[in-house]
Amino acid sequence: MKLYRREQYLKKIRPFYDDDIIKVITGIRRCGKSSLMETVIEELKERGVPDKDIVYLDLEKRGNRSIKTPDQLEAAIEKRLADDDFKYLFIDEVQNVEGYEEVVNAYNADGGFSIFITGSNSYLLSGELMTKLTGRYVEFEMFPLSFAEYLGMKRHLGREVGDARREFEDYLRFGGFPRSLAYDDPDAKARYIEDVVNQIIEKDIKGRKKIRHVDTFNRVMTYLINNFGAPTSLTNLVDHFTNVEKIRVQRRTIASYIQTLVDAKVLYRCPRFDLKSRKSLRGEEKYYLADPGIYFARNVDVRLNYGPSLENVLYLYLRARDYRLSVGRIGKLECDFIARQRNAYAYIQVAMSIADRATEDREYRPFSYIRDGYPRFLFTLDPLLQGREGVRHLNLADFMAGEHGLFE
């Protein structure tokens, strides 16, 4: 069976297929990086590239796990080179070889290779890649399935796609880790996603960073996962753990734990931006989950809290489309997102419904304080949409299912 093709990423990578720029695919563990690499290989073969010119090494597969040194990696690559023709070199889970950079550098410098690598996101995004890879590289960040991809992959797997509202609710609850679609039972989905999170903690976090107080780290992680989408400050966190959970923990320790979770792409940090001063603000950032299923897998109560859940999936949707996002502050009011793509901006509010007049007024109020002419959007799940004060009112499920952009 052919792999499900995630076109939004393939179209970004295709211009570089034959380029000597190193292609680095990053993202949370199990979001689909390896499958994307295999899909690129499928496309190369469809273009007529012969098997002898494609070298693929998955360093976590049986037979390759003993490759641990640069010399062993180079020997494994050399063994697969049939001649001196141009080669497409794919190395999956490259972080398993300590010092892999010198091998990648050597093949890149020699020429005659188009190189693609994936690996543990915390390693590739820690800043080490930038300093150790001397050649040019371009990074492609992957996310779990978007809602449109979630529907598309269900069809690809031959599974029934039901009512759009019910499918969107399932997506908000179970998320978009591709493998989770193989399980119908909610408990099986939860166990799979929890296992993914545990692998990230054991392999991507503890494997690279010494966590002295594991219980405290787990409590900080649990707090942030359970309060995703809420304004978060180090001062409030220290107060919570000191006075509520009765744990003595330093401010810098909490900051280090948060950064570790961000580096591992369990969490994404959304900074605050003051619209009056036009400056970024420190503190009170929001943190969103890499996948909605992370919350579901780690909690007994799986009732949807629509406010942060809708914000979370829209945040991931826009980030996957290369928008830069921040939370807008307008005096004492907040604009859920300011989205920027190149030199274009948009202001965004998100709510489950504005059927209630008081809720409608509350969601529209921040827009009235914005003086520039950039577009404004209100996303809800309302079936009946209405425009007001130049604001575009859109159904979020329809917007995401249609793979629309803000500036179309």
VEXDREN-2710 file (C-alpha; in Angstrom, 1 decimal):
% VEXDREN-2710
k/r/px/py/pz
1/MET/0.0/0.0/0.0
2/LYS/1.3/3.4/-0.9
3/LEU/2.1/5.8/1.9
4/TYR/-0.3/8.7/2.6
5/ARG/1.3/11.7/1.0
6/ARG/1.4/14.9/3.1
7/GLU/1.4/17.4/0.3
8/GLN/1.8/20.5/2.4
9/TYR/5.3/19.3/3.4
10/LEU/6.2/17.7/0.1
11/LYS/5.6/20.9/-1.8
12/LYS/8.1/22.7/0.5
13/ILE/10.8/20.0/0.0
14/ARG/10.4/19.3/-3.8
15/PRO/12.4/22.4/-4.9
16/PHE/15.4/21.0/-3.0
17/TYR/15.3/17.4/-4.1
18/ASP/18.3/17.8/-6.4
19/ASP/20.0/20.5/-4.4
20/ASP/23.2/20.0/-2.4
21/ILE/21.6/21.9/0.6
22/ILE/21.2/19.5/3.5
23/LYS/17.5/18.8/4.1
24/VAL/16.7/18.5/7.9
25/ILE/13.3/17.3/8.8
26/THR/12.3/18.0/12.4
27/GLY/9.3/17.6/14.7
28/ILE/7.9/15.8/17.6
29/ARG/8.6/12.1/17.8
30/ARG/6.1/10.0/15.8
31/CYS/4.6/12.9/13.8
32/GLY/5.5/11.3/10.5
33/LYS/9.1/12.3/9.7
34/SER/10.2/8.9/8.6
35/SER/7.1/8.4/6.4
36/LEU/7.7/11.7/4.8
37/MET/11.3/10.7/4.0
38/GLU/10.0/7.4/2.5
39/THR/7.4/9.4/0.5
40/VAL/10.2/11.5/-1.0
41/ILE/11.9/8.3/-2.0
42/GLU/8.7/7.1/-3.7
43/GLU/8.5/10.3/-5.7
44/LEU/12.2/10.1/-6.8
45/LYS/11.6/6.6/-8.1
46/GLU/8.4/7.8/-9.9
47/ARG/10.7/10.4/-11.6
48/GLY/12.9/7.6/-12.8
49/VAL/15.7/7.7/-10.3
50/PRO/17.1/4.1/-10.1
51/ASP/17.3/2.2/-6.9
52/LYS/21.2/2.2/-7.0
53/ASP/21.2/6.0/-6.7
54/ILE/19.0/6.1/-3.5
55/VAL/20.8/5.3/-0.2
56/TYR/18.5/4.9/2.8
57/LEU/19.6/4.2/6.3
58/ASP/17.1/3.9/9.2
59/LEU/19.4/3.8/12.3
60/GLU/16.7/2.5/14.6
61/LYS/15.9/-0.6/12.4
62/ARG/17.3/-4.0/13.1
63/GLY/20.6/-4.5/11.5
64/ASN/21.5/-0.8/11.8
65/ARG/21.3/-0.2/15.5
66/SER/25.0/-1.2/15.9
67/ILE/26.0/1.8/13.9
68/LYS/27.1/4.1/16.7
69/THR/30.3/5.9/15.5
70/PRO/31.1/8.2/12.6
71/ASP/33.4/5.6/11.1
72/GLN/30.6/2.9/11.2
73/LEU/28.1/5.3/9.7
74/GLU/30.5/6.1/6.8
75/ALA/31.3/2.5/6.2
76/ALA/27.5/1.7/6.1
77/ILE/27.0/4.4/3.5
78/GLU/30.0/3.4/1.4
79/LYS/28.8/-0.2/1.3
80/ARG/25.6/1.0/-0.4
81/LEU/27.3/3.1/-3.1
82/ALA/27.3/1.2/-6.3
83/ASP/29.1/3.8/-8.5
84/ASP/30.0/7.5/-8.6
85/ASP/26.7/8.7/-10.0
86/PHE/24.8/11.5/-8.2
87/LYS/23.2/10.0/-5.1
88/TYR/20.2/10.8/-2.8
89/LEU/21.3/10.0/0.8
90/PHE/18.6/9.5/3.5
91/ILE/19.6/9.0/7.1
92/ASP/16.8/8.5/9.6
93/GLU/17.3/8.9/13.3
94/VAL/20.7/10.3/12.7
95/GLN/21.2/11.3/16.3
96/ASN/21.9/7.7/17.2
97/VAL/25.5/8.3/15.9
98/GLU/27.4/10.6/18.1
99/GLY/29.4/12.9/15.9
100/TYR/27.3/12.2/12.8
101/GLU/27.9/15.8/11.7
102/GLU/31.4/15.1/10.5
103/VAL/30.1/12.4/8.2
104/VAL/27.3/14.5/6.8
105/ASN/29.7/17.4/6.4
106/ALA/32.2/15.2/4.5
107/TYR/29.6/13.9/2.0
108/ASN/28.1/17.4/1.5
109/ALA/31.6/18.9/0.9
110/ASP/32.6/16.2/-1.6
111/GLY/29.5/17.0/-3.8
112/GLY/27.4/14.5/-5.8
113/PHE/24.9/14.0/-2.9
114/SER/21.5/15.3/-2.0
115/ILE/21.3/14.7/1.7
116/PHE/18.1/14.3/3.8
117/ILE/18.3/13.7/7.6
118/THR/15.8/13.3/10.4
119/GLY/16.3/12.6/14.1
120/SER/15.4/13.3/17.6
121/ASN/13.9/16.8/17.6
122/SER/15.5/17.9/20.9
123/TYR/18.9/17.2/19.4
124/LEU/18.4/18.7/16.0
125/LEU/16.8/21.8/17.4
126/SER/19.1/22.5/20.4
127/GLY/21.4/24.8/18.4
128/GLU/24.0/22.1/18.0
129/LEU/23.1/21.5/14.3
130/MET/23.7/25.1/13.4
131/THR/27.2/25.1/14.9
132/LYS/28.3/21.6/13.8
133/LEU/27.0/21.4/10.3
134/THR/29.4/23.6/8.3
135/GLY/27.5/23.2/5.0
136/ARG/24.3/25.0/4.1
137/TYR/21.1/23.4/5.3
138/VAL/17.3/24.0/5.3
139/GLU/15.0/22.9/8.0
140/PHE/11.5/21.6/7.5
141/GLU/9.4/21.4/10.6
142/MET/6.7/18.8/10.8
143/PHE/3.6/18.6/12.9
144/PRO/1.1/15.8/13.6
145/LEU/-1.8/15.5/11.2
146/SER/-3.9/18.6/10.5
147/PHE/-7.6/18.1/10.5
148/ALA/-7.6/17.9/6.7
149/GLU/-4.8/15.3/6.8
150/TYR/-6.6/13.5/9.6
151/LEU/-9.7/13.1/7.3
152/GLY/-7.5/12.3/4.3
153/MET/-5.6/9.6/6.1
154/LYS/-8.8/8.0/7.3
155/ARG/-9.9/7.7/3.7
156/HIS/-6.5/6.5/2.7
157/LEU/-6.8/3.7/5.3
158/GLY/-10.3/2.8/4.1
159/ARG/-11.9/4.0/7.3
160/GLU/-15.3/5.6/7.3
161/VAL/-15.4/9.3/7.6
162/GLY/-18.5/10.4/9.5
163/ASP/-20.3/13.7/10.2
164/ALA/-17.9/16.7/10.0
165/ARG/-18.8/18.0/13.4
166/ARG/-18.3/14.6/15.1
167/GLU/-15.0/14.1/13.2
168/PHE/-13.8/17.5/14.4
169/GLU/-14.7/16.7/18.0
170/ASP/-12.8/13.4/17.7
171/TYR/-9.8/15.3/16.3
172/LEU/-9.9/17.8/19.2
173/ARG/-9.9/14.9/21.6
174/PHE/-7.6/12.3/20.1
175/GLY/-5.3/14.5/18.0
176/GLY/-3.3/13.7/14.9
177/PHE/-0.5/11.3/15.6
178/PRO/-0.7/9.3/12.4
179/ARG/-0.4/5.8/14.0
180/SER/-3.2/6.6/16.5
181/LEU/-5.7/6.3/13.5
182/ALA/-5.0/2.6/13.4
183/TYR/-6.9/2.2/16.7
184/ASP/-10.6/2.4/17.1
185/ASP/-10.7/1.9/20.9
186/PRO/-10.1/5.2/22.8
187/ASP/-8.2/3.4/25.5
188/ALA/-5.8/2.0/22.8
189/LYS/-5.3/5.5/21.4
190/ALA/-4.6/6.8/24.9
191/ARG/-2.0/4.0/25.5
192/TYR/-0.3/4.7/22.2
193/ILE/0.0/8.4/22.7
194/GLU/1.1/8.0/26.3
195/ASP/3.8/5.7/25.0
196/VAL/4.9/8.3/22.5
197/VAL/5.2/10.9/25.3
198/ASN/7.2/8.4/27.5
199/GLN/9.6/7.8/24.6
200/ILE/10.1/11.5/24.2
201/ILE/10.9/11.8/28.0
202/GLU/13.2/8.8/28.1
203/LYS/15.0/9.1/24.7
204/ASP/14.8/12.8/23.8
205/ILE/14.9/14.5/27.2
206/LYS/16.5/12.2/29.8
207/GLY/18.9/10.8/27.2
208/ARG/20.4/14.2/26.6
209/LYS/19.7/16.2/29.7
210/LYS/20.3/15.2/33.3
211/ILE/17.0/15.6/35.3
212/ARG/18.0/15.5/38.9
213/HIS/14.5/15.8/40.4
214/VAL/12.4/13.5/38.2
215/ASP/9.3/13.9/40.3
216/THR/9.4/17.7/40.2
217/PHE/10.0/17.6/36.4
218/ASN/7.0/15.3/35.9
219/ARG/4.8/17.6/38.0
220/VAL/5.9/20.7/36.1
221/MET/5.2/18.9/32.8
222/THR/1.8/17.7/34.0
223/TYR/0.8/21.2/35.2
224/LEU/1.7/22.7/31.8
225/ILE/0.0/20.0/29.8
226/ASN/-3.2/20.4/32.0
227/ASN/-3.1/24.2/31.6
228/PHE/-2.3/24.5/27.9
229/GLY/-3.5/27.7/26.4
230/ALA/-3.5/29.6/29.7
231/PRO/-1.2/32.6/30.4
232/THR/1.8/31.3/32.3
233/SER/4.4/33.1/34.3
234/LEU/7.3/31.8/36.3
235/THR/6.2/33.7/39.4
236/ASN/2.8/32.1/39.4
237/LEU/4.4/28.6/38.8
238/VAL/6.8/29.0/41.7
239/ASP/3.8/30.1/43.9
240/HIS/1.7/27.2/42.8
241/PHE/4.4/24.5/43.5
242/THR/5.4/26.2/46.8
243/ASN/1.9/26.8/48.2
244/VAL/-0.3/24.2/46.5
245/GLU/1.9/21.2/45.8
246/LYS/4.3/21.9/48.7
247/ILE/7.4/21.5/46.5
248/ARG/10.4/23.7/46.9
249/VAL/11.6/24.5/43.4
250/GLN/13.6/27.4/42.1
251/ARG/12.5/29.7/39.4
252/ARG/15.4/28.9/37.2
253/THR/14.7/25.2/37.6
254/ILE/11.2/25.6/36.3
255/ALA/12.4/27.8/33.4
256/SER/14.9/25.0/32.5
257/TYR/12.2/22.3/32.6
258/ILE/9.9/24.4/30.4
259/GLN/12.7/25.0/27.9
260/THR/13.4/21.3/27.9
261/LEU/9.8/20.5/27.0
262/VAL/9.9/23.2/24.3
263/ASP/13.1/21.8/22.8
264/ALA/11.5/18.3/22.7
265/LYS/8.5/19.9/21.0
266/VAL/6.1/18.6/23.5
267/LEU/5.1/22.2/24.0
268/TYR/5.2/25.3/21.8
269/ARG/5.7/28.8/23.4
270/CYS/3.5/31.6/22.1
271/PRO/5.0/35.0/23.2
272/ARG/3.0/38.1/24.0
273/PHE/3.1/41.3/22.0
274/ASP/1.9/44.7/23.1
275/LEU/0.0/46.4/20.2
276/LYS/0.4/49.9/21.6
277/SER/4.1/49.9/22.2
278/ARG/4.7/47.4/19.3
279/LYS/7.1/45.5/21.6
280/SER/7.3/41.9/22.7
281/LEU/6.5/41.3/26.3
282/ARG/8.3/38.9/28.7
283/GLY/6.3/36.7/30.9
284/GLU/2.7/35.5/30.7
285/GLU/3.4/33.5/27.6
286/LYS/1.0/30.8/26.5
287/TYR/2.0/27.2/25.8
288/TYR/0.3/24.9/23.4
289/LEU/0.6/21.2/23.0
290/ALA/2.3/19.6/20.0
291/ASP/-0.9/17.5/19.6
292/PRO/-4.3/17.6/21.3
293/GLY/-4.1/13.9/22.1
294/ILE/-1.3/14.5/24.6
295/TYR/-3.8/16.0/27.0
296/PHE/-6.3/13.3/26.4
297/ALA/-3.8/10.5/27.0
298/ARG/-2.7/11.9/30.3
299/ASN/-6.1/12.7/31.9
300/VAL/-9.0/10.6/33.1
301/ASP/-11.5/13.5/32.5
302/VAL/-11.6/13.8/28.7
303/ARG/-14.4/16.3/28.4
304/LEU/-13.5/19.0/25.9
305/ASN/-12.6/22.5/27.2
306/TYR/-13.4/24.1/23.8
307/GLY/-11.7/27.4/24.4
308/PRO/-8.0/26.3/24.7
309/SER/-8.7/23.2/22.5
310/LEU/-9.8/25.3/19.6
311/GLU/-6.9/27.8/20.1
312/ASN/-4.5/24.8/20.2
313/VAL/-5.5/23.3/16.9
314/LEU/-5.6/26.6/15.1
315/TYR/-2.1/27.5/16.5
316/LEU/-0.7/24.2/15.1
317/TYR/-2.5/24.6/11.8
318/LEU/-1.1/28.1/11.3
319/ARG/2.4/27.2/12.5
320/ALA/2.5/24.3/10.0
321/ARG/1.8/26.8/7.3
322/ASP/4.7/29.0/8.3
323/TYR/2.8/31.7/10.1
324/ARG/4.5/33.4/13.1
325/LEU/2.2/33.7/16.0
326/SER/2.0/35.8/19.2
327/VAL/-0.7/36.7/21.7
328/GLY/-1.8/40.3/21.4
329/ARG/-2.2/42.6/24.4
330/ILE/-4.3/45.8/23.9
331/GLY/-4.4/47.5/27.3
332/LYS/-6.2/45.1/29.6
333/LEU/-7.7/43.2/26.6
334/GLU/-6.2/40.3/24.8
335/CYS/-6.3/39.3/21.1
336/ASP/-5.9/35.5/20.9
337/PHE/-3.4/35.6/18.1
338/ILE/-1.5/38.0/15.9
339/ALA/-0.5/36.0/12.8
340/ARG/2.3/37.2/10.6
341/GLN/3.5/35.7/7.3
342/ARG/6.3/37.7/5.6
343/ASN/5.0/41.3/5.7
344/ALA/1.3/40.5/6.1
345/TYR/-0.5/40.5/9.5
346/ALA/-3.9/39.3/10.8
347/TYR/-5.7/39.5/14.1
348/ILE/-7.6/36.5/15.4
349/GLN/-10.1/35.7/18.0
350/VAL/-11.3/32.1/18.8
351/ALA/-14.4/30.9/20.6
352/MET/-16.7/27.9/20.6
353/SER/-19.8/30.0/19.8
354/ILE/-21.0/33.6/19.8
355/ALA/-24.7/32.7/19.9
356/ASP/-24.9/34.4/23.2
357/ARG/-24.8/38.2/22.7
358/ALA/-22.6/38.9/25.7
359/THR/-20.0/36.4/24.3
360/GLU/-20.3/38.0/20.9
361/ASP/-19.6/41.4/22.3
362/ARG/-16.6/40.1/24.4
363/GLU/-15.0/38.4/21.4
364/TYR/-15.4/41.5/19.1
365/ARG/-14.3/44.0/21.7
366/PRO/-10.5/43.7/21.2
367/PHE/-10.9/44.4/17.4
368/SER/-12.4/47.8/18.2
369/TYR/-9.2/48.9/19.7
370/ILE/-7.0/47.9/16.8
371/ARG/-6.3/51.0/14.6
372/ASP/-4.6/49.5/11.6
373/GLY/-6.2/48.0/8.5
374/TYR/-4.9/44.5/8.7
375/PRO/-7.6/41.7/8.3
376/ARG/-9.4/40.4/11.4
377/PHE/-10.9/37.0/11.9
378/LEU/-13.2/35.4/14.4
379/PHE/-13.2/31.6/14.4
380/THR/-16.1/29.6/16.0
381/LEU/-17.9/26.4/15.5
382/ASP/-21.2/28.2/14.8
383/PRO/-23.0/26.9/11.7
384/LEU/-24.5/30.3/11.0
385/LEU/-21.9/33.0/10.3
386/GLN/-22.3/36.7/10.5
387/GLY/-20.0/39.6/9.6
388/ARG/-19.6/42.6/11.9
389/GLU/-17.3/45.6/11.9
390/GLY/-15.3/44.3/9.0
391/VAL/-14.4/41.1/10.9
392/ARG/-14.6/37.8/9.0
393/HIS/-16.5/35.2/11.0
394/LEU/-15.5/31.7/9.9
395/ASN/-16.3/28.2/11.0
396/LEU/-13.0/26.7/12.2
397/ALA/-13.7/23.1/11.3
398/ASP/-14.6/24.1/7.7
399/PHE/-11.6/26.4/7.5
400/MET/-9.2/23.7/8.5
401/ALA/-10.9/21.0/6.4
402/GLY/-10.6/23.2/3.4
403/GLU/-6.9/23.9/4.1
404/HIS/-7.5/27.6/3.7
405/GLY/-5.0/30.4/4.4
406/LEU/-5.5/33.8/6.1
407/PHE/-4.4/35.9/3.2
408/GLU/-6.1/34.1/0.3
END
